[in-house]
Structure formats: C-alpha cells, structure tokens
Amino acid sequence: MGLSRITLENFRNHAATTLGETAHFNLLVGENGAGKTNLLEALSLLGPGRGLRRANLGDLARRAVPGDPPLPFAIGASLTEAGTVSARIGTYTEDGQPGRRMVRVNSAPASAASLAEWLAMSWLTPAMDGLFTDSAGARRRFMDRMALAIAPDHARRVNALETALRERGKLLEAGGDPRWMDAIEAQAADHGAAVARTRADLVLRLADELSALPPEPFARPALTYLPGGPLDETALRAELARARPRDRAAGRALTGPQRDELQVKMASTSQPAAACSTGEQKAMLIAITLAHGILAAAGRPSVLLLDEVAAHLDPVRRTELFRRLREGKAQVWMTGTELAPFDAIRKEAAIWRVSGGGVERIVQS
C-alpha cells in the first residue's frame, strides 16, 4: 500500500515532475541541491500539517523569474492498496492566493486534516537530529505528528485548543466577563483533555512497540509522557479557572497540554537522550520512527520518508534498517547522493536520478 503516479507542478525547483511505477522501496539519488528533499517535502504535504520543513506556503512555489510572484503549485498522487487505486489525493494553491492551501480527494474539496484519514505519513530528516536537545514545543509537535496515525482528528483538536487558549488569554488581559471565560475554558478543557489523552495513548503504544524490538543495533529508547495538566476534562477546566490570576500575571496558560513534555531516555542506562552521544541519539530516533511506522501502517496506506539516513549508518545498522523496512507495511522513500549505500535493496527498488529539479528513472538490468 502506498503512493503511485505522483505529479508535481511548480513546487520548489520542480516545474513539472512525474514519478510512476513506484515500489515498496523508492530511492531518490542525486547531488546536493538537486531537489531530492523537495520531492520528500511534496509527499509530506499529502498529509495534514505544514510538511517536513514547516515552510510557509509562499516559499514552496516556484517562481518563473527570481523576484516574480510565486506560481500556483500542485501536488497529486494515487493511493494504491493491493495494486488497486483506492483514491486520488492532492493539495494545491491558486493564482493570487499563494498563502491558501487547498485539498482535493477524488476531485472533491476536502480539508487538510482529512488527509490523515486516507494516508499515514511519517518522516525522519537531518533537521530532526537535534530533537532531544530542542525545546519541549518541538517534541510536542513530534508527538502530534505521530499521533495522527492513531487519531486522524488529532490535528483539529490541537488547533481548536490553541484557538481557545488564545481567546482565553485575550479575555484575561482585558478583564472580560467571567461567563465568557467559563465558556472559553470549557472549550479549552474539552479539546485539551482529548489532546492529552491521545498523546498519552500514543506514547504508551510506542513504548509497547519499542519493547518488542531488539535492543541492538539501534539503541532502545524509553519514552515517558509528562502531562502539563490534568488528563480529565472536568479537572482541567477547574484548574484553568483556579489559575486565572497566575495566568494573567504570566501572560499565558501555565497548565494544560500546551505544557506537555516527551521524556526520552536510553533504556539500558536511563541516561537522558539529550546527554547521549549524537550517534546514540540518531539510533534512538530511528528506533522511534520504526516503531511508529508499525503503528501507522495499521488500516490504511502508510508512507515513510527518510532523508539522507542510510549514508550516515555503519553497515551493520544499515543492513538492519533495510531488514526492518522490508518487513514493514509502509512504503519507503529514501534519498542519497549515491547508490552505493543502497546496494542491498537496489534490485527491489524503484530508483530515480534527480538533477536540477527533474527526474530520470534508472532502469536496472
């Protein structure tokens, strides 16, 4: 299950690119700056959210001439299950509205959040290598992206929670009517409790998958969800009401899922991931990504995007990575500057040479 017949128009440095006859393993090979990661980014936008780079829409579109307005871009793909096309999904912008993203599923308008109901999307990129030393907010976004694999409605809940908390903050600052405050806090508690429960469930299920994986050659991480407030809706609502004076002074809500944290330690030593070596951190990230891939592949097409991962692994870990990916249900897309690191899977992979925003299929003998 995965993507086939992928088309890009005016996306980044790709004027018009088509990839067909995809496989379980799909390799994008080319020099740095050729447009390999741009292709992965385009695929990531076939799921909800802002994609693997979290870029502004206006920065995604190609410009005919530098300095000109961005051209409308479009990304489309067929979803296949058991060799049969089950749906056609796409995302695009229109001329004159570069900041508005639109989505279609089977030619009908849809919401970006609804894409999670059709396709589970996961990725690992070099930019994520600093996840364990980054802010708690970065790890919350990491949890939320993974949570869509088990709760497609999660993105809507997160957005609704953020909106309610912003409105609450404005009311606190202005000294608004307590009855309005009660109503806003009821919304925040409703969405906040749902967000917290989904994150907690995600971490629990990831921990179960990780416990079933061998501890070597990828370091096994131990995950703990640290809630920023009560998980129960009634308790969260009461806590928000009680904390009004404190939150007014702070200028933000100090209780709730917006304060959640994902704690990661090396299971064998209990050492915090942030204090581990860069190699150990990378190994733990890969282990989490593989465990999430198992969850994501349950019940709908699943795609895993791996940007420049294989080249940075030693032969033992690379072999084990390919073995686990081969046994998984997710369609895999990987990038690299050369084919050598992929020798073990090249005969079973679809391969494209990427150059200057164009692609050429490599036909294997």
Secondary structure, 3 states (H helix, E strand, C coil): CEEEEEEEEEECCEEEEEECCCCCEEEEECCCCCCHHHHHHHHHCCCCCCCCCCCCHHHHECCCCCCCCCCCCEEEEEEEECCEEEEEEEEEEECCEEEEEEEEECCEEECCHHHHHCCEEEEECHHHHHHHHCCHHHHHHHHHHHHCCCCCCHHHHHHHHHHHHHHHHHHHHHCCCHHHHHHHHHHHHHHHHHHHHHHHHHHHHHHHHHHHCCCCCCCCEEEEEECCCCCCHHHHHHHHHHCHHHHHHHCCCCCCHHHCEEEEEECCCCCEHHHCCHHHHHHHHHHHHHHHHHHHCCCCCEEEEECCCHHHCCHHHHHHHHHHHHHCCCEEEEEECCCHHHCCCHHHEEEEEEECCEEEECCCC
